[in-house]
Amino acid sequence: MTSDAPHAPAVIDTTRPSVARVYDCFLGGKDNYEVDRQVFEQVDAVAPQMKLLARAGRNWLVRVTRFLAGSAGLDQFLDLGAGLPAAENTHQAAQRMNPDARVVYVDNDPVVAAHGRALLEENDNTRLVNADLTRPDEIFTDPEIIRHLDLSRPLALIHSSTVHHISDGENPAEMMRRYVELLPSGSYLVLSHFADPQDGGEGSALARCVEDIFANGAMGSGYFRTREQIEGYFGGLQLVEPGLVPLNQWWPDGPLLSHTTADQVALGGVARKP
Ligand SMILES: C[S@@+](CC[C@H](N)C(=O)[O-])C[C@H]1O[C@@H](n2cnc3c(N)ncnc32)[C@H](O)[C@@H]1O
C-alpha cells in the first residue's frame, strides 16, 4: 500500500485493511472500507470493550497534550502515526493551552493524507508529513519537519498506539532507543502501547485473543507486549507521575465510574529527558 519513497503519493489499497482505517472503525469514524470493517467486526464480536479502549486512548492523548502544553510549557509537538482525525486532535488540545504551539503530524497512510490533511492542517502552526516513523534519523532530518519544528529545542515526541504496530522483526526497541537519543534535553517522550498483563487472568486472555485477530489476521500487526518491554521503550528516562499505567488512570478527568477488562490491555506514560 505504501510506496518505497516516503514522500511519494501512495495509492489507497482497498483490498487489504490498513491500521489507520481499522482504528477509525473502532472510533466510529467514516474513513474506512469493507476490509477494515471486517477486522473491526471480528474483534467487536468477541471483545466489544475494545471500542472503549480506543476512545480511552484518544482521551489519554488529549490529557497528556494538555499537561505538556500547559504545566510542562512545551510549544512543539511531533505526533508520529497521527491516524485519521478524531473528535479532538493533538493540535487542538495543544493550541487551546498555547495558540502558538506548533504541531507536526507524521503518517504513511494515504487515506490519512487524503482525508486527514484538511482537518489536521487547520492553521499555519500544524502540518501533516508523509513519512515512515520507523526511521528516526530520517524523521529528525526530514526537510518538511525541520521547517516547522526546531528539533534542537525541547519538544514532545508522541508515539500514541504506534509501536504496537511495529513487529519484533523491525526492532522497535532499537527504534525507540534512537528516538530517545535524538531528543534534545528537556523534551518529553509520550508512549501508549497494547499490553499483556501476563497474569493468567481475563486481561491476558483478551490480549491474546485480540492479538491473534490483529497480528495473525489480515491487518498483520497489533502486538500486546509486557510491561517490561514497554517500559524499556522509554530508554531509562524518568517517567512523570503516575508512571506507566492503564490509560484511564493517567491523571483522569474525574472519578472512574466504570471498569472493563480492556483497561488492563494498554499502558501509557510520559517521560522527560533531563
Ligand atoms: C492505531 S493508529 C494510532 C493513531 C493515533 N496516534 C492515536 O493514538 O489515536 C496508528 C497510526 O500509525 C500509522 N503508522 C503505522 N506505521 C507507520 C509507519 N511506519 N510510518 C508512519 N505511520 C505509521 C498508521 O497509519 C496509523 O495511522
The ligand as a Gaussian input file, in Angstrom:
#p B3LYP/6-31G(d) Opt

LIG

0 1
 C       -3.541000       2.872000      15.814000
 S       -3.232000       4.297000      14.877000
 C       -2.948000       5.500000      16.173000
 C       -3.397000       6.875000      15.806000
 C       -3.127000       7.958000      16.863000
 N       -1.713000       8.075000      17.147000
 C       -3.895000       7.708000      18.119000
 O       -3.312000       7.344000      19.139000
 O       -5.111000       7.839000      18.096000
 C       -1.552000       4.051000      14.282000
 C       -1.176000       5.015000      13.178000
 O        0.212000       4.839000      12.881000
 C        0.386000       4.898000      11.474000
 N        1.603000       4.152000      11.119000
 C        1.831000       2.826000      11.288000
 N        3.057000       2.508000      10.851000
 C        3.608000       3.650000      10.386000
 C        4.861000       3.959000       9.788000
 N        5.795000       3.022000       9.598000
 N        5.108000       5.251000       9.450000
 C        4.176000       6.215000       9.654000
 N        2.962000       5.966000      10.194000
 C        2.684000       4.700000      10.557000
 C       -0.867000       4.282000      10.901000
 O       -1.099000       4.669000       9.564000
 C       -1.927000       4.790000      11.883000
 O       -2.489000       5.992000      11.433000

